[in-house]
Amino acid sequence: MPSTFIGNLQESFQKSPLSKKILLAPRFADGQQWLHQVCKVYGHVLNVEVQTIESLALKQAALKLFQQKKTYIRSGQSFWLVQQILMDLAKEDNDYLSEANLSPGMVSCFQRTIEDLRQALVLAKELDPTHFVEQNKGQYVKAVLQRYEEKLHKHNFIDFMHLAEIVVENVDDTVFVMPGNDLLSKAQRTILEKITGNRLIRVDFSLPFTSDESDFLASKAAFFHATGAMAEVREVMRRILSNDAALDQVEIIASNYETYAGAIHGLASEIAIPCTFSSGLPLQYCRMGRTLLKLLHWIENDFPIADFLELLREGGISFRNVDEGVRSSEWIRTIEALNIGWGKDRYFILFDENVSEQEKSLLMKLKKVFSDLFSGLPKDSEWSPYLVVKWLQQVMKMYGAIQDEDDALVLKELEGMVDTLSIEGLSSSLMRKDVALQYVKQLLSGIRVKTTSTPSSGAIHISALSNGGLSGRPFTYIVGMDEHSWSVIPRQDPVLLDEERQNVSPDLILSTERSRLLKKEQLTRLGAITGNATLSYSSYKISEGKHSSPAFEYLQIFRNKTKLQDADYSVLQGSLSMPEGYLSHALPLDASDLWAREMIDQHGRMLNGRHALETSYPFLQKGIHAVRQRISNSITAYDGRIESESLASDVRKRAFSASQLERYSECPMRYYFGYVLGIWPKNETAYDRTRWLDPANRGNLLHRIFYNYLKRVTSNASQRPDHDKHVLHVITDEELEHYKRLIPAPSQHILQKESDDIRQDVEWFYNEEAAKATLPRYFEQELSVDGEPLQVKLTDDSFITLKGFIDRIDQIATNQYRIIDYKTGSPSKYRENEYFAGGTQLQHALYALAAEQWLKETGIDKDALVTESAYYFPTARGIGREVVRLQNKRNELSHLMRSLLTSMEQGIYTPTHETSRCRYCDYASVCGNHAEFMEGKKANPKNATLLKELLEVEAID
């Protein structure tokens, strides 16, 4: 059965069946849906055309505009006129609004005010500043309006107010049909009166849907509430799918459209239910939209390479047009190896002299890509929204990936923005980068994707409270009917207050009146809904942890249904069943509901669903078994026990560095991940706004300075160094410059501060070296003979193959030497009574023995004795301290090394039991809390034999 409104519309058409008829609607989609309902119920209607007041006026005025060479500007374009005016006034030192306050939001407020004044046909010369609460504000608004009028005239622009001046009455017999609309401005009313003359037929709407006499069938209405918007949407979808009606017989009207449309889209996409969205979805719901937003984020944050790599990984940008033969993963690996970090300049520090020809070719192509990317970007303070949008358009054309209609739509919208902003008179002035990016973000936020303004066959139609209820479909679901989402709250214009509006013109609508009329229009539109309706609201907001009440209209429909006009909210609440939850035993929507049947009974009690879980996911059985083994008292493969016949021989063949052996002692599993399996964390330069160099890079920098300086001042190995502070400063500056290029600093302030700290450490080093009596002989000495790792003989006549570099070897007397290992951290962990520290401090002993054998085997000193080793802290933090270890425990070293290597050969790669070591471990996310169980396992007598050698190592101080 059609609504009263549709019947009235049909009657108005039948009054002039053969005449041309124009149906005037607030939006084209509204008129199309009204016309569709009329045709569906009464059959085809002849000679009916849908127009809006604006489109009707433009159609009539088109010839005049062409002859007068004038251009009509819409609301989105007039924004840029107002922005220019406000910027000009700010630069003229106008004391009302400074340039710093000219955010996109502030410009939007003034643009709406100017638009309202123009719609009310108010001219600048008629505007009296004394009508404003503050006269200086009135003078400012008058100046803005005056300049707006001048700019329109200067650039041959016209706006809606001008249309009202130039349109005339239609001379043919066209009949105009328009539903009642109390929200028309004076300019709209003027255009309507001029064009239609006495040929306008006004059509009455239905009664408000809260009226018990409206077309809305309260008797058929259903009610429910839910624990959150997602639960509400899922329940609506269950009810739709359990109904025999086709999907294209359903409309969902959402009060909070952005929240509910997103939730519906996510669920519908997952369960493959086609939906159309009357107001579309935000830009980020398509890939190109997400790419544009991420590109802006990339610019805003000084071009971090991590953001750029993410775009490549997600496919938002592609280099296929650069070289189709190179896979995306190869581009990514190449870029990662460049260690760019962030900062535009660093994208061009690309070449290494040692790269292959193939790598050089790839780098040249990358250089071209980066050159293309950055060439279109403005410099310094020469930014503008136009330049940024044009750059985005160019990047998308060159490297964007268009995969569907939404991507193509976004690109078309970008092109439209470029065209608009390139029009003389609309291009914005230059500004700071951050401000320009704000404007562009606002522009992009206006792009909607997946928009289908009118319903389509085969799909559920999702509409907003502001435009819903027009489809005429027999099944309607109105969601989000809580009191907050449903209410129309009056909001005053912050620029033109209601008190000022009353003074300026009777044709300026007040905020309270606008809210009342919007509410009236909303209720009468919904009053035309016929058929079955389901009303729902979220009674509990999970994100806020608050209960919410239904809207008054929800209560009123309940009263109409039950004929209990005195019913209050308590009666309503008592009639509702328990709130619907996210999961349900009813019609399952997805895997969540299916699992709910297995895990929860109908009374909400948890069931033992392990059998169902293990049946559906057999690999989980292995995971459960692994967890059980980890928490047991036994040492198993799940604790890092490796049983392999070839493992022992592999260990014997391996060449070790001291740091590798120390890592095994600290945590065998960590050693296994890195040095056996070869699993290492990516070496990425991460942005840290508080730090330039991490401890490792800082230590490497100081090592390079110390090495280069001592090499230069010890040209004659038989004499003491010829110390020269100037030489040291030059080397320090050179190395700082090198690292500045290698690793980007977050700011000049941080760079300067850390550089000063480095120089302070270098001063400590110089002072300590100048006072030393020893003779530096060898620096960064590699442990090798004839290019092969050194075979070091222990006191028990066993051998271990060592590799690595000794920071420094000093001669302290004839045939007597000391090895030195630079440390740039804290000396606190190098305690006097911890010679080996449970195998975690082996370097001083192993490298002393290795250096002694190297000196002898190479013939440098056949009687060489390395009598001591030193951990040397030549920095301000270490205050020049030396932790000296006399090399008088060679037998203990041999025993320790035999136990450690035997433990490796036996396949013992268990985690450490010291959980504090896990805090900064790269593999913490893999191990979880594994270390917590190891202390008990190591103490268990049953594991004593298996862990004998490892426990011996840990026990040696």
DABEL-V411786 format. One line per field, one symbol per residue. burial: + if it has 24 or more other ideal C-beta (glycine too) atoms within 12 Angstrom, else -. Layout:
burial->???
This chain:
burial->-+++++++++-++-----+-++++++++++++++++++------+--+++++++++++-++---+----+++++-+++++++++++++++---+-++-+--+++-+++++++++++++++++-+--+-+-++----+++++++++++++-++--+-++++++++-++--+---++++++++-++++++++++++++--+++-+-++++++++-+++++--+++++++++++++++++++++-----+++++++++++++++++++-++--+-++++++++++++++++++++++++++++++++++++++++--+++++--+---+-+--++-+++++++++++-++-++-----------++-+++-++--++-+++----++++++++++++++-+++++---++-+++-++--++-++-+-+++++-+-+-++++++++++-+++++++++++--++++++++++++++++++++++++--++++---++-++++-++--++-+++++--+---++++++++++++++++++++++++------++++-+++++++++----------+---+--++++++----++--+--+-+-------------------------------+----++-+++++----+---+--+++++++++++++++++++++++-------++-+----++---++++++++++++++--++------+-----++--++--++--++-+++++----+--++-+++-++-+++-++--+-++++++-++++----++++-+----++++++++++++++---+++++++++--+--+----+++++++++++++++++++++-----+--++++++++++++--+-+-++++-+-++-++++++++++++++++++++++---++--+-+---+--++-++--++----+--++-++++++-+-
